[in-house]
C-alpha cells in the first residue's frame, strides 16, 4: 500500500491511498482506507503520478542501444527508473542489417530475463527507410529505400517486439511499407523527411500515426508549401517533442501544444548514451558524438545528434515553458505515449487493474521513488564518468 499521497487520477489530485496486489493497482481510496497491506509505503504528502513512458531513446549512462547487451539494457533501465521512467522503447538507430539483427536479438534476450528498472516494452526502428536530405545524425551510407520484406524480416526476428517505426513518406514504396507495417502491428511514424503535403497526407491515410521529433529533421512549413510539417500540425497524428530547450524553442513548444492540443503531443528524450553523464566524447550507433554543455552533436559541431535529456527534466521544462501544473503536463509523458503505442489498457494512468508503474514526486518536481510493477526500484549503477 502507498499511503499519504497526493494521487493524480482523472486529471485531478486527491489525497489518499493506493493498494497494489501482484503488481496491479487494486484499490484507490480518497482519504484513509481500512484496508490492510503486508507492506506500507508512506508518501509523506508527496505526489503520486503514473510512470513516464519514453518511446524514443537511444540510451543513457554510457550504454548505446545499438551496441547494448543484456547487462547494458539493465543499466539503462535502472537509470531511467531513477528519472521517473517506468517503460520505454529501445530506439535502434539506422545501422547495418547485421548489427540491427544483433540489437534485436539482445533486446529479445533481455525481455526474457529482465530483473531491475524500467520495463523495456519494445523496439523503435528509426530507419533505415529515411530520406538522405533530412538524415540528421543518420549514417548516409546505411540508409535504404523502403522494403516490405526487410521490415517483415526484422519484425519476425524480434518476435513482434517492433512496436514503432520512423519512415520517410516520400521514398519509393514507402506507402506500401506504411500499410504493411500497420498490418504487422507496428505504429508507423513519419520523420527525417522532406515529403510534400499531399504525400504526407497519403501516408497518414495509409496508417501513419505520429510525427517523429516534430520540427526537427523535417521540411518546415511554408505558406504555399505546407509540407510534412503542415500535415503533422493539421492532421490528427501525435507529435513527438524533444523539450530540452535546444531542439525546440519554448515558444515553439507552446505553439505545438496550442495547435495540436494537450492530447496529441508526446514528450520524448531522444537521449543518447551521454544522458546522466558529463560533457565529453560518446557514440550514437556508428557516429562519434561530442557533448558540450549538455548539447550532443556530431563531430562536425553542427548537426545535433539526440540529446542528454531525461523525462523528469522534460516535465520540469514543459511546466516552466507553459506555466501549467502536473495535472496537465504529466499526460504528455504518460497517457499520450501509452495511447500512441497501444498500451493504455495497462499503463499510462493511475486506474484500477493497471500496472502499478508509479512515481513519487516532490513539490519541486524531483523524483523521490519509482515503482515498476509495484516493486520499489533502487538505482545501483556506479558510473565511471562521475
Order of alpha helices (4+ residues) and beta strands (2+ residues): beta-beta-beta-beta-beta-beta-beta-beta-alpha-beta-alpha-beta-alpha-beta-alpha-beta-alpha-beta-alpha-beta-alpha-beta-beta-beta-beta-alpha-alpha-alpha-beta-beta-beta
